[in-house]
Amino acid sequence: FKCKKLTITKNFIQKKKKAPKKMDEESVLEMVQDAKKLPMKMVVRIFALCLSVMALMLMITHFIPKIWSLADARNAFYKQDYETTYQEMSGKELSESDQRLYEKAKMILQLNHKVDAYESYKEMNMPVEALDSLLSGYLLWQQLSEKIAEYDAVKETDEAKAAILGGAGKDYCVSRGEFITAHIVAEV
């Protein structure tokens, strides 16, 4: 234990200031060697803390957006926004109930696409292409009829089916029987 030299000046105690030492390579090496090493327990604790923080960040960035997008897709389906449902669920791992919603939305969009194509061709005054869209829409409905019943999407697809049959009957005087005949001819 060494005492530091103190000087008393005007009732104040002041420490004598030492002149700063010049740092050379030897003194730097001595300081590095004299420095205390971090105990292994502390290293393990710090590593565990960093690992847990990283795992938490990965969970937040990976799972939470997926959960939110699936919830948005379900809400969009119940609001009859099938395009948003299809886009949000496309390419993701889905549960069985979400897979059903995805398949329903996909079938409804396919049929609605045919109806939209019919209306677009009709507005552009292209009757042959418009009739082709109606026929292909009816054929698609026929192909998907079992799947529609399996996924219980009859109610949702009936609108598109009615639009296809209504457009054909109104604009082209084509009955359902003539559609079936066209379907048989197309298969041959």
Summary of the structure (lengths in Angstrom):
residues: 188
radius of gyration: 38.2
end to end distance: 108.7
largest distance: 118.8
contacts: 446
relative contact order: 0.07
helix: 74%
strand: 4%
